[in-house]
């Protein structure tokens, strides 16, 4: 494992080699790995699935509570006509 002094030397060298470019040198701490990326992606997918399940459960509950009402729940987003652009009346 490199020492902090060796790491600093690598950083200084990278900065000198990239000067005067507009982009700084890119390097990582070494903590990133394909396995860590896969775990992060898996956790994100699990979180998204839980959120979808919660949203679907909320929709199902709203539908159950509104049945057998004649009007659908207000979150359906449907409307009659286009209120933003009324037709020209003569």
Secondary structure, 3 states (H helix, E strand, C coil): CCCHHHHHHHHHHHHHHHCCCCCCCCCCCCCCCHHHHHHHHHHHHHHHHHHHHHHHHHHHHHHHHHCCCCCCCHHHCCCCCCCCCCCCCC
